[in-house]
Amino acid sequence: MGTDELRSRTDEAASMLLELAKERSNILLYSHNDADGIASASILAKSIERSGGNFTIRVAPGILHQRLDNVGDYDLVVFCGLGIGIVSAIGSSIHKWTAIDHHKSNKQDHHDNVINSWSFGVDGSHDVCTSSMAFLIARGMESSNRDLAWIAVVGALADRQDESKGRILTGINKLVLDDAIEAGSVSVSKDLIMYGRETQPIHKAIGTTFSPYIPGLTGNFDACTGLVTTAGINQKDNGRWRTLMDLSEKEKETLLNAVKPYLSRASTSEGLVDELFGEVYSLVKEYQYSSFTDAREFGTLLNACGRTGRQGLGIALCIGDRSATASEGVEALSQYQSALGKYIQVILTEHGRILERQNVGIIVGDGLVDENMIGPLATILSEVERFTKKILIVRTSTDESHMKCSVRKGKGPTADVELGPLVESVVEQTGGSGGGHPAAASARIPISRAEEFLSKVVSKINGDPN
């Protein structure tokens, strides 16, 4: 089993989808609310539209039984990136459906209707994501859909599948990238990788970089300004703030050397410099120096749309009228970043928000963190020096009856466990739903079983198999 077998399976799905589209059947695309899910739905929606079909898109943070009402009325339902438990959640309520996913499971949801990359021996943490598989289906429907490859590239980058040395894409993601390059949608170069490299003043680009987290600089704009000044780099040109794109190669080298001492403060400093320089993916057909040019930043924008309840805006940004949605996208991004900044400040300063349990750090987000923001928050906090050698659990109450958790591995050496299967096994004991990847997982638990769930997860991470 491998890439060829997975592609054969996506080709089968493409034939089915194309036939239904040409029959003008009613197709529901049911996707996750993260960037990968939004990208997946956008790719399939555009492909169905081009083939003359009818589609509806529904975006949600996960599969809950009550959210499957009226789904059975469609001729086909395609679930995109909604994780494990699809088969049990669907039951017999839907007569025709398929699911594409890249999360690792103890059971792998073995079912003829489920296309899970792990079932084909393809690493869903690094080599393929749901939007990459959605693109394979789209490409199988019509070769002209190759021009949609850039959306899958954005999805893969937003899903942090570029963590190989040099920040490159690998596996099927690389094949999709090649299509995007051939279609003239994406260009690849090597450059500094900091947020807002084309749009923000240099000091802000440094200060808003969370991957990697730079001790003393991330979130500290005054320190960033001082660093740039001390390095002898002009921050303005004729009154205009310069960006990283405006710097000469020599200035970029000078800036990187100035940042290195800050990275050396981190206990996981080895390799962090490599994360700040590597492959940069530019969306060629976007306006230069906009928030849409850098593919990584476009992915952040889609995450912002999904996490702030503006999923339709995210889909429109991928396939709709950009002129009507650009300003709304920037507003969503600002709201998203502001919320994350507030959460981080409170968590790191307010007593009782951080609990230590040997190899585990627990963040108590109850009454503070919106459940839709918990995943991105956990990812950012796992890069903070305090948690880089721990497994981090971020929890928040969703309502009076449930708790949601996101679990992440820090950058440094951590307990040798696969988080997705671990969380899945605990959920089977406590009730709720959950699972994910080896280094990232999530769960939704009945509040009455929340402490039991946390206790069991912590015990397993710390070496107690019971």
WOZIHU-V602075 format. One record per backbone hydrogen bond with DSSP energy under -0.5 kcal/mol. NH is the residue of the N-H (numbers start at 1). CO is the residue of the C=O. If there is no record, write none. Layout:
# WOZIHU-V602075
<<NH/CO> <NH/CO>>
This chain:
# WOZIHU-V602075
<<6/2> <7/3> <8/4> <9/5> <10/6> <11/7> <12/8> <13/9> <14/10> <15/11> <16/12> <17/13> <18/14> <19/15> <20/16> <21/17> <22/18> <23/19> <24/21> <25/20> <27/25> <27/54> <28/76> <29/27> <29/56> <30/28> <30/78> <31/29> <31/58> <32/80> <33/60> <38/34> <39/35> <40/36> <41/37> <42/38> <43/39> <44/40> <45/41> <46/42> <47/43> <48/44> <49/45> <50/46> <51/47> <52/49> <53/48> <54/25> <56/27> <58/29> <60/31> <64/62> <67/64> <68/65> <69/66> <71/68> <73/70> <74/71> <75/26> <76/26> <77/96> <78/28> <79/77> <79/98> <80/30> <81/79> <81/100> <86/83> <89/85> <90/86> <91/87> <93/90> <98/77> <99/113> <100/79> <101/115> <104/436> <110/107> <114/111> <115/99> <115/113> <116/114> <117/101> <117/115> <119/116> <120/116> <120/117> <121/118> <122/117> <123/121> <124/122> <127/123> <128/123> <133/129> <134/130> <135/131> <136/132> <137/133> <138/134> <139/135> <140/136> <141/137> <142/138> <145/142> <146/143> <147/144> <148/145> <149/146> <151/148> <152/148> <153/149> <154/150> <155/151> <156/152> <157/153> <158/154> <159/155> <160/157> <161/156> <164/168> <167/164> <170/126> <172/127> <173/127> <173/170> <174/170> <174/171> <175/171> <176/172> <177/173> <178/174> <179/175> <180/176> <181/177> <182/178> <183/179> <184/181> <185/180> <186/180> <187/282> <189/280> <191/278> <193/276> <194/192> <195/205> <197/194> <200/196> <202/242> <204/201> <205/201> <206/202> <207/203> <208/204> <209/206> <210/208> <214/209> <215/213> <217/214> <218/214> <219/207> <220/217> <221/219> <224/220> <225/221> <226/222> <227/223> <228/224> <229/225> <230/226> <231/227> <232/229> <233/228> <234/232> <237/240> <240/237> <242/235> <245/197> <246/243> <247/244> <252/248> <253/249> <254/250> <255/251> <256/252> <257/253> <258/254> <259/255> <260/256> <261/257> <262/259> <263/259> <264/260> <265/262> <266/263> <269/266> <272/269> <273/269> <275/271> <275/272> <276/272> <276/273> <277/274> <278/191> <279/166> <280/189> <282/187> <282/280> <283/293> <284/185> <284/282> <285/185> <286/283> <290/287> <293/290> <295/281> <298/294> <299/295> <300/296> <301/297> <302/298> <303/299> <304/300> <305/301> <306/302> <307/303> <308/304> <309/306> <310/305> <314/310> <315/311> <316/312> <317/313> <318/314> <319/315> <320/316> <322/320> <324/321> <325/321> <325/322> <326/322> <329/325> <330/326> <331/327> <332/328> <333/329> <334/330> <335/331> <336/332> <337/333> <338/334> <339/335> <340/336> <341/337> <342/338> <343/339> <344/340> <345/341> <346/342> <347/343> <348/344> <349/345> <349/346> <350/346> <353/350> <355/362> <357/360> <360/357> <361/391> <362/355> <363/361> <363/393> <364/353> <364/362> <365/363> <365/395> <368/365> <369/365> <373/370> <374/371> <377/373> <378/374> <379/375> <380/376> <381/377> <382/378> <383/380> <384/381> <387/384> <388/384> <388/385> <390/387> <391/359> <392/390> <392/408> <393/361> <394/392> <394/406> <395/363> <395/393> <396/404> <398/402> <399/402> <403/445> <404/396> <405/443> <406/394> <407/441> <408/392> <409/439> <410/390> <411/382> <412/388> <417/415> <419/417> <419/438> <420/437> <422/418> <423/419> <424/420> <425/421> <426/422> <427/423> <428/424> <429/425> <429/426> <430/426> <431/427> <433/444> <435/442> <436/104> <437/440> <441/407> <442/435> <443/405> <444/433> <445/403> <447/401> <449/446> <450/447> <453/449> <454/450> <455/451> <456/452> <457/453> <458/454> <459/455> <460/456> <461/457> <462/458> <463/460> <464/459> <465/463>>
